[in-house]
Amino acid sequence: MRNRPHVAACALLASLTLALSACSVDDTPGDGTAEKSHPAATLAPEPKDSALAAEVPEEYTKRTLIMGVSEYAPYVTFESDGKITGLVPELAAQLSSLLDVKIKVERTNFDAVIPGLKSGRIDLSAPSGDFIERQKEVDFADFAQSSVTLMVLKDGSFRPKNGLEVCGHKVGVEKGAGTENVLAAQNKRCAAKGKPSVDAKLYTDLPAASLALQSKRVDAVAAPSASNTSVSQNAKDRFETLELKDMLDLPAASAIYGIQAKKGTGLASVIVKGLQKMYESGTYAKLFGQWGLPLSTVTRGQIALNGSKQSQTR
């Protein structure tokens, strides 16, 4: 890939970006067309809930809140025209209407999210795995769930049947994501069997990791099911996503997703109540259904403040 003309690289990037905007078969199969990434119709905004709006901390009521997001279709997709689409922007729009606050979605590298929240550069971010280690730094309003998968070249020779067959291979992963911890835990299993470690290659976002796979700089991409299966089924049969059962019990291999907010501000707790209100009205289920993620929903009881008891490392 690095030896090809620039125009070829640009064409591949455009193709993969289009694929990443497609509907995930984390839950429901698609037909392979990128047009299916966009819901047929935008849902009507949730009406303002005056009682909940009154609970929003005062420091957030007088300005536009910045929600930092990184590419993770179909939760978040960066379109060629500069628009940011996906479940998360639509969820933000519904919360904006319900809580009577202004929310602007902005592109942010995943590994810059927690520092950005702590410094006040951004106010919110989603989706992110809710782990007890992260709860020490930020607050989570839990709203979804997922599990890790491996994406490989469909016509390639690398097609592992279990985690040990991944040992010694180059695997792309998004920098700062919980998937890094999955590979670190897998390396302990590799070492116990006398096998070489997984060579984890870090990328700023999942499209960059997918490009590395396409150009054979890595053998696989480790990422949550929603992203990998979205790319696999919408990239003209270049990729295939595999779920390795023996890796699902590794730390951080499955996760509850949350909307992150600065710790101790009270903002996340109000968002939890807003999400619960949307659950009761049916808007929550409709949004997940429209974006092809009905099996990524959680129960009303799981929509909670820092509700996960999972660890990233054990």
N, C-alpha and C positions, 0 to 999 in steps of 0.2 A: 504493500500500500504506500509506503513512504517513497518508493522509487517510481510511482506512477505520476503522470502529469497532474497538475493541480486541478484541472477541470474534472478529471475522473474522480478525484477525492471529493470534490464538491457535489458531484452527481450522486455518489454513494451516500454522503451525509444527508442530502435532501431526501433520498429514498428511505433511509433509516428513520429520519425524523418523521416522515409520513407514516411509516409503519408503527412508530411509537405512539402515534395519536390514535391508533385503532382500538377497538373494543376488546377488552380482556376476556379470555376464556378461562380465567381463574374460576369463572362461574358458569358462563353460558357460551357455547360455540358461536363463532362468527363465520361469515362467508368469505373472509379474506379481503374485503374492500375497505379502504380507509374511510370512506364516507360514513360507515357505520359508527365511527367514533363519536359523532355528534348526535345528541338526542333529537328526535323529530320536532319536539316543541319544548320551549322553556317553560318551566312551571311558574305559576303565579306566585309572587312573593308572599311570604308569611306576613300576616298583619302585625303591626306593632303591638307588643305586649307591654303595656305601661308599667305594670308591676315589675317585670323583669328589667325593663329599661332603667328603672329607678335604682336597680341593684348594681348597675355598671359603675365601677369606681370612677369618681369624678375626673381623675386625670386622663381618662380615655374618652370622655364625652365631648370634649371641646376641640378635638383634632381628628385627623384621618389616621386610622390604625394601619400599619404596614404589616402585611402577611407575607413573609419570605417563603418561597417555594422553589423546589428543584424538580427537574424533569422526571416524571414517574407516571407514564400513561397507564390507565386512563384517569388517574387521580389528577395529574397535572401534565399538560402538553404545551410546548412553546410553538406556536404556529409561525409560518414563514412571514406573515404580515405583522408580526409583533404581538399578536393577541395571545393571552394565556387562557387556555380552555381546560375543561375537565371537571371531575366531581368536586374537587376542593374549591375552585373559584365559584362554582354554583352554590356550594355549601356556605361559602363566605357571604355571598349575596343574600342568601336566605337569613343568615344570622344578622347581617347588617339591617335588614328590614325589620326583623323580629325585635332586635335590641335597640334599634334606632341609633346606630353608630355607623360611621363611615369606615369602610375597609378597602384598602387598595392592595392588590396582589402584585408582588414584585419578585423577579428572578433572584435567587440566592443559592449559592453553592451549599450543599447539605452540611459540609463540615464547618460552615460559617454560621449555622443557625443558632446553636446554643450560645456562642460568644455574642452574636448579634442580639439575642433576647436579653442576655445579662447586661449588656451595655446600653440597651434601649434603642439601638439602631433599627431593630424591627420589634414588633409587638406580639406577633403570632407566627406560627408555622405549622404546616401539615402536608402529608401525613408523616408521622415519626413513631417508631416503636417505643412503647411505654415500658421502660425497664427501671428497676429500683435504683440503679446507679444514676440514671438520668434524672430521677425524681429528686435527687439531692440538689440538682442545679436549676431545674425548671418544673413547672406544673403542667399536667396533662389533662385534657378533657377527652376521655376515651370515646371512640366512635366507630372503629372498624377492626378487622383482623386479617392476618395473612400468614403464609409459610414460605420457606425458602425453596428454590428450584435451581437447576443447572440448565443453561441454554448452550447447545452445541451446534456445529455445522451439520446440516441434514445429510450432506453428501460426504462428510468427513469420516475418518476412521475411529475417532474418539467417541465412544458411546458407553460410558460407565454404567454398570448395573448396581453398584453399591459405593459407599463412601471410600473404601480402601482403594478402589480403582481410580480415584481422583488423586491419590498421593503421588507426588512427583510431577504433577501437571501444572501448567500456567493457567490461573483462573482470574478473570477480571472481576473487580468488585468496586462499588461506589465508595469513595473515601468518606469515612465517618459513619457509614451505615452499620447497623447491627450485624450485617452479613460478614463483616470482618471478623467478628467474634465467632461466628459459625465455623469459618475456615481455621481459626486458631484452635478451636476445640477439636476439629477434625484432625489437625496436625498431631494432637496428643494420641489419637487413635493410630495414626500413621506410625508414630515413633514406637508405640507399644508393640507393633507388628514388625518393627525393623524396616519400615518403608520410608522413603524420603518425604519431606514435607511438601504440602501444597505450596506452590510458588504464587502467592497472591500479588496481583498487579492492581494498583489503586488508580482509579480514574475520577475525575471531577463529577461526572454524571453517568447515567446508564447509557445514553446514546454513544458516548465516547468509548465505553466498554464494548458495546455492540460493534462499533467500527473496528475495534481491535480484534474481535472474533472474526469478522468478515475478512480481514486482511491476514488472519492466521498468526497474529502476534500473541494471542492467548488461545487455549484449547477449549475454554468454556467461559461463561459468564454466570456468576452466582448472584441471584437477585430474587426478590419476592415473586410469587407466582403471577400476580396481576401484571407485572411488567414483562417478565420473560415470555409468558404465553401470548401476550399481546403482540410482541415483536415476532415471535415464531410463526404465528398464523397470518401475519399481515406483511411479511417481508418476502413475498414471492417464493416461498418454499426454501429459503436459504437456511433457516434455522429450525431447530426442534427443541422443545423444552422437556426436560426429564425431572421426575420427582423421585429421589432416592430415599426410600422408606427409612433406612437405618440412619439417615442424617437428620430426620425430623425431631429426634429427641435431644439433639445437641443444643447447648445454650444459644438463645436468640434465633433458633431455626424457625420458630413460630412466634408471632407477636400480636399484641393488641396495639392498634394504632391510635394515636391521640393528636389533638390540636394542642400545640405547645404555647405556653405563655410565660412571662417572667414570674419567677417564683414569689409567692407570698403577696401578690398584688390583689388577689380576689377575682381577677379577670377570668381565669380558667373555670372557676366554680359557677360563674354566671353563664358561661358558654355551655357548661354541662346542662344547666337548666333549660337553656335554649334548645339544645339538641334533644333533650327529653320531650320538650314541647313539640318539636318537629316530628319526633317518633310517634307521638300520640295523634297528631294531625294527619299522618300518612305521608307527609312530604319526605321524610327520611327514607322510607322504603322506595318511594317513587324515584328519588334521585339515584339511589344505588341501582335500581332496575334499569333506568335509562342509560346509565353509563356501563352496563354489563357487569355489575358487581353484586348481584343479589346474595351470593353466598359469603360475601365479605362483611355482611351486616352483623351486628351484635344484638343481644337482647336489650331491652330497656334497662334492666338491672346492671348490665355491663357498661352502659353510658354513665361514667362515674369520674370523679376527680381522683387522679393517681390510683386508679383501681387495679392495676396490674401488680402481681407479686413476683413476676419473672425477673431473673437476673440475666445479664448479658454474658456472664462468665461461668456460671455453674448451674 
